[in-house]
Amino acid sequence: MCISATAARALKSVLQGILLSSEGEKLNSMSLLLYMALIAVVFLLPATLIMEENVWV
């Protein structure tokens, strides 16, 4: 898990660098933060609901 988390973090950093510096699809940092936050919610909310036992209490 630790190795996969480190690899995913490295991939995220590389993609952020590409998106912030690419001339064709250049994003500003606030737009990138908005998109990354939405993606994080989509992935983490279902995981939280499945893994946490008393989330609805």
URVEN-V126043 format. One record per pair of residues at least 4 apart in sequence whose ideal C-beta (glycine too) atoms are under 6 Angstrom apart, sorted by the first residue. I is the first residue (numbers start at 1). J is the second residue. D is the distance in Angstrom with one decimal. If there is no record, write none. Layout:
<<I J D> <I J D>>
This chain:
<<18 22 5.6> <19 27 5.2> <19 32 5.9> <22 26 5.6> <27 31 4.6> <27 32 4.7> <40 44 5.6> <41 45 5.5> <44 48 5.9> <47 51 5.8> <48 52 5.4> <49 55 5.8>>
